[in-house]
């Protein structure tokens, strides 16, 4: 059986690498970006299918008619000013944009695609989070980013609970580390391949794999 994987925010960076590696493993891959024009060239380069998916639009995922077996919620925004902006003083637009993309985007895709996974008895959901969203690690980082990634972690746990009655539907979160992407910057300590590795592991978990957990490099992390 050929599984279909959909990756959000996959025109570049970790999402592109995950799309590439899943295609190499024989998955049918739907590479998504905010617009079809943005997704088309990267998809063509990998020989996979392009789809338009602006995750901030609550209805966008429901317009994709494909059955999805593996969902990687990779799309994310980081505050444009990395050194400023607390809970009380970060701009309103920053809060709105990060909530819409980092948290609600994953909620809308889950609501669109996970019911089909449950009906078919198989699914993998990987939410690309961050150590900045971990209460156990101190919620470091800009307020809007930390809060929205913490919300994504909470969504991961609650969705895993909702899916627990179908054992082969797994829902997990991953901290890819500080990766040399457009978001991470050139001084980051990890390559894109390093950042994608754990996402790939969770996207291809065996039937006895974990669910409702948060991982980094194969190690479970505190929420």
C-alpha positions in Angstrom: 0.0 0.0 0.0 1.3 3.5 -0.8 0.7 6.0 1.9 0.0 9.7 1.1 1.9 12.3 3.1 1.0 16.0 3.2 3.6 18.4 4.5 2.8 22.0 5.3 5.2 24.8 4.7 7.3 22.5 2.5 8.6 24.9 -0.2 12.0 25.0 1.6 13.8 24.1 4.7 12.8 21.2 6.9 9.5 20.7 5.1 11.2 20.4 1.8 13.7 17.9 3.2 10.9 15.8 4.7 9.0 15.8 1.4 12.2 14.7 -0.4 13.0 11.8 2.1 9.4 10.5 2.2 9.3 10.5 -1.6 12.5 8.5 -1.7 10.8 6.0 0.6 8.0 5.5 -1.8 5.3 7.7 -0.3 3.0 9.8 -2.4 3.9 13.3 -1.3 1.7 16.4 -1.4 4.1 19.4 -1.0 2.1 22.4 0.2 2.8 26.1 0.4 0.6 29.2 0.8 0.1 29.4 -2.9 0.3 26.9 -5.7 2.9 29.1 -7.4 5.1 28.8 -4.3 4.6 25.0 -4.1 4.9 24.1 -7.8 8.7 24.5 -8.5 9.8 22.7 -5.3 7.3 19.9 -6.0 8.5 19.7 -9.6 12.2 19.4 -8.4 11.2 16.4 -6.2 8.8 14.8 -8.6 5.9 15.1 -6.1 2.5 16.8 -6.2 2.0 20.5 -5.3 -1.0 21.8 -3.4 -1.9 25.3 -2.2 -2.5 25.3 1.5 -2.5 28.5 3.5 -2.9 27.0 7.0 -4.1 30.4 8.4 -7.2 29.9 6.4 -9.6 27.8 8.5 -11.2 26.2 5.4 -8.1 25.7 3.2 -7.3 22.2 4.3 -10.8 21.1 3.8 -10.6 22.1 0.2 -7.9 19.4 -0.4 -9.8 16.3 -1.4 -6.9 13.8 -1.1 -6.9 11.1 1.6 -3.9 11.9 3.8 -2.2 9.1 5.8 0.7 11.1 7.1 0.3 14.8 8.2 3.4 16.9 9.0 2.5 20.2 10.4 5.6 22.1 9.6 4.4 25.6 8.6 5.4 28.2 11.2 6.3 31.8 11.7 8.8 33.4 14.0 8.6 37.1 15.2 10.3 39.4 12.8 12.1 41.2 15.8 13.8 38.3 17.5 14.9 40.4 20.5 11.8 42.3 21.5 8.1 41.7 22.2 6.7 40.3 25.4 3.2 39.3 26.3 2.1 42.9 26.8 4.1 44.7 24.1 4.5 42.4 21.1 2.4 43.9 18.2 -1.1 42.8 17.8 -0.4 41.7 14.2 2.4 39.5 15.4 0.2 37.7 17.9 -2.6 37.2 15.3 -0.2 35.9 12.6 1.6 33.4 14.9 -1.6 32.1 16.5 -3.1 31.6 13.1 -0.1 29.8 11.7 1.7 28.0 14.5 -1.3 26.8 16.4 -4.6 27.2 14.5 -3.0 26.0 11.3 -2.3 22.6 12.8 -5.8 22.5 14.3 -7.4 23.1 11.0 -5.3 20.4 9.2 -6.0 17.9 11.9 -9.7 18.5 11.7 -9.6 18.1 7.9 -7.4 15.0 7.7 -7.4 13.0 10.9 -11.0 11.8 10.7 -10.1 10.0 7.5 -7.1 8.4 9.3 -9.3 7.1 12.0 -11.8 5.7 9.5 -9.1 3.9 7.6 -7.3 2.7 10.8 -3.9 4.2 10.1 -2.3 7.6 10.4 0.7 9.6 11.5 0.6 13.2 12.7 3.8 15.0 13.4 3.6 18.5 14.8 6.9 20.4 14.4 7.3 22.3 17.7 10.2 23.7 19.6 12.0 23.6 22.9 10.8 27.2 23.3 7.3 25.8 23.7 8.2 23.5 26.6 7.1 24.4 30.1 9.6 21.9 31.4 12.5 23.7 29.7 11.4 27.1 30.7 9.4 28.6 27.8 12.4 30.5 26.6 12.2 32.6 23.4 9.8 35.4 22.2 6.5 35.4 24.0 4.3 35.0 20.9 6.4 32.1 19.6 6.7 30.3 22.9 3.0 30.6 23.7 1.9 29.3 20.2 4.3 26.4 20.3 3.1 25.5 23.8 -0.4 25.6 22.4 0.7 23.3 19.6 2.1 20.9 22.2 -1.2 20.9 24.1 -3.0 20.2 20.8 -0.7 17.2 20.3 -1.6 15.6 23.6 -5.3 16.2 23.3 -5.4 15.0 19.7 -3.5 11.9 20.7 -6.1 11.2 23.4 -8.9 11.7 20.9 -7.2 9.1 18.6 -6.3 6.6 21.2 -9.2 4.3 20.3 -7.5 3.6 17.0 -4.1 2.2 18.0 -2.4 2.7 14.6 -3.1 6.5 14.5 -0.1 8.2 16.2 0.2 11.8 17.1 3.5 13.3 18.3 5.5 16.5 18.4 9.1 17.1 17.6 11.8 19.7 18.5 14.1 19.7 15.5 16.7 21.8 17.2 18.3 25.1 16.0 18.5 24.5 12.3 20.1 26.5 9.5 16.9 27.5 7.7 15.5 30.9 6.9 14.0 30.9 10.3 17.0 29.6 12.2 19.6 31.6 10.4 23.1 30.8 9.1 24.6 30.6 12.6 22.4 27.7 13.7 24.2 24.6 14.9 22.2 21.9 13.0 21.8 21.2 9.3 18.4 20.8 7.6 19.1 17.1 7.3 19.6 17.0 11.1 16.4 18.8 11.7 14.4 16.6 9.5 15.6 13.3 10.8 13.3 13.0 13.8 10.3 14.3 11.9 10.9 11.5 9.4 11.2 8.9 12.2 7.9 10.0 13.7 6.2 10.2 10.3 7.1 6.5 9.6 6.6 5.0 13.1 5.8 1.3 13.2 2.5 0.1 14.7 4.0 -0.3 18.1 5.5 3.2 18.2 4.7 5.9 20.7 1.9 8.5 20.6 1.2 11.7 22.5 4.9 12.4 23.1 7.4 15.1 22.4 10.8 14.1 21.0 14.2 15.4 20.0 16.8 13.2 18.4 15.0 10.1 19.5 14.7 11.2 23.1 11.5 12.1 24.9 11.3 15.7 26.0 9.3 17.3 28.8 6.2 19.2 27.8 
